[in-house]
């Protein structure tokens, strides 16, 4: 009786779509925020990596499977998918009624060297640079993912701490200049140098050797102190 009652209700397909974000050239003069985009068929076009949730499979399992099979990268310990929201417009997929559990994933550039797809630059307004509209509602997913990422890198409140590169795009150790450039790449705008340094220094540990600061001498200009993210005791 119960099963026959449930059969009266149509069931949508459920997919997982991944907005994979990275900062390319994190230690370069002008780092860039980028999103992984793939070419696909049936239908033909460009889209985010994604896949359908199979019977008796969880969303988390499907997310890991898409990352491994479609992207070609295994989940590492530092990779943490973040559910953005459900994208459930009944007309989002012309093939069928499909709901997407869209996730954002921040990944270091070095961990995407073997990834399948193209890393497309994100403009300051959160749009993909030079990219035609993506399939389905994937442009909207990208916009949500970028907005959610930027919320962690912006200085929104005077007395609220914004962590130094909270998603870990920048390898340690790093200079304050490199750290600021990564934050600027993510949020898409310039930051005041002195204000940024003042906010970040209490959250950083200077790299010391025999009690003296270690300097990054290989960089252009005056040698700069190296830092690591502050670790709790």
N, C-alpha and C positions, 0 to 999 in steps of 0.2 A: 504493500500500500504506500509506504513512504517513498520507495524508489519511483513508483509510477507518478507520484505527485511531483517529484523533482524533475522528471522528464518533461513536464509541461513548460519549464523555464529554459529558454535558449541560453547557451553558455558561450561567452566570448573566448577567443584565444588570448593567451597572456604571453607577452614577450619581456625580455630583459634587454634594454638598450644602454650602452655604456659611453659616457662622455669622458674620455681619457685625456687628462690635462698634464702638460709638462712645461718646463721652462727650458728652452733651447739656449745653449751658451750661457749657462748660469754664472760663470766666472768671466765672461767676455765683456767688452765695453758696452754692448747694447744687447742684453738678453731679451728673449721674446717668449711670450706665452703662446702655446700652440695646442691644438686639439687633433687627435687622431681620426682621420676620415678614410673610409674604404670605398673602393669601387665594388659594385655588386650587380648581380643579374636577377631577373625574375622578381621584381621589375628592374630594368637597367637604370643605373644612376649612381649617385654618391650618397653615402649614409654613414651613420655611426655603427660600430660593431654591435651585433645583437643576435638574439636567438629565442626560439619559443621555449617556454617552460613545458617539459614533458610530463606525462602522467606520473603521479606519485614522486615528483621531484620538487625540491624547494627552490624558492627564488635565489637564495644564497648559493645553492649548488649550481644553478643555471648560470649565475654571474661568474663563478669560478670557471665553469666549462666554456663560456663564451670567451673569457680572457685567455684560456689555454688554447682552445681550438680555433677560434676566429682571429684572435690577435697574435697567437703564437708565442705567448709568454706565460710562464707559470706564476701563480700568486706567490709573492714573497712575504716575509713576516711583516714588512713595513707597508704593505699595500692594504688599504682599508676602504672598500667601496662604501659610498654614502648614498643612501636612498634619497633622491630629490623629491619625487612625488609620483603619483599615478597619472599618466596621460591617457585620458579615457574618452576623448571626442569620438563619437560613433563613426565619424567620417574620416578619421585619421589615416586609415588604410583602405584603399579602394578594393582590395582583394577580399576582405572579410571584416568581421567585427573583432577588433584586436585592441586590447588594453596593454600599455607598456608600463612596466616598473622600471623607471629610468634612474640610473645611478651615475654619480660622478666619482672618478678615481684619479687621484694625484699620483704621478709616477715620475721618478727621476729620468732624465734623458738617457743616461747610461743603461737603464733597464729596458729601454725601448729600441735598442739598436737592431734587434732581430724581429721587431713587430711588423705585421702585415698592414700596409696602409701608408698614408701620407700625413705628415704633421703640418697642419695648416695654421698660419698665424692668425691670432685674434686681434682685431682692431681695438682702439681705445674705447669704442662704444659697445664692445662685447660681441661684435659680428665677425664672421670669418672673412679674412681679407682675400678678395678676388675669387671667391667661391660662389658658384651658382647655387640656387636654393637646394637644400638637401631633400631627400625623400621623406615622405610622411610628415611628421612634425619635428624632425630632428634639429632644425634650426632653433626651435623653441626650447628643446632640451639643452642644446649648447648654451643658449642665453641664460637659462636657469643655472646650469653648472658653473658658468663664469661668474654670475652674480653671487652664488653661494660661496665660491672660492674667494672672491674679492672681499666679501664681508669679514673674512678672517685676517686679511692683510691690511685693511684700511685702518686709519686712526679716526674712529668715529666719535669717541668721547675723550675728553681731556684727561680724566683720571682713570680710564680703563686701560689695562695693559693689552697691547697687541703683541703676541709672541713673535720672536724673530723667525721668519720663514717657517711658519707652523707646519706646513705640509712637506718640508724637508727636500725642496728642490736643489738646495745648495749643499754641497759636501763640506764637511768640516776639515780643517779650520778655514776661516774666511775673514776678510777684512770688513770693516763697517761700510766701506764704499761698495763692495760686492753685495753685501746684504741689502743695502738701500736700492741698488739697481734691480735686484730680484723683486723686491716689493713694488718698485715702479713698473716693472714688466707685467706683474700680475694685475695691478689696479689700473694700469693704462694712463698714468699721469705722474708728473714730477713731484718729488717730496723735498721739503726744506731740509738741507743737510744737517744743520745744527739741531733742529727740533727732532729729527729722526735719531741722531746719535744720542741725544739726551734721553729719549724714550727707550732705546734699545740697550744701552750700556748696563743698566741694573739687571738685565735678563741674560747677560753674557758673562762668560768666564774668559779672562785673557789667558793666552797660551804663554807659559813661563818656562824658562830654562835657567836653573840655578838662581831662581828668584827674579830673573830679569825678563821683560817682555820679549817674545820672539817676533821678529819682523818679517814681512813678506817682501824680500829684497828683489825677487824676480819680476815684480810688477813695475810698470813705467811710473816715473815720478818719484816722489819721496817715499822711502820705506814706510809701510803702514803696519800697525799692530794686528796680530792674528787673534781670533776669538773662537770659542765654542759656545754652543747653547748651554745655558745654566742647567745643571743637573741637580735634582733635589737630593739632599743628604739622606 
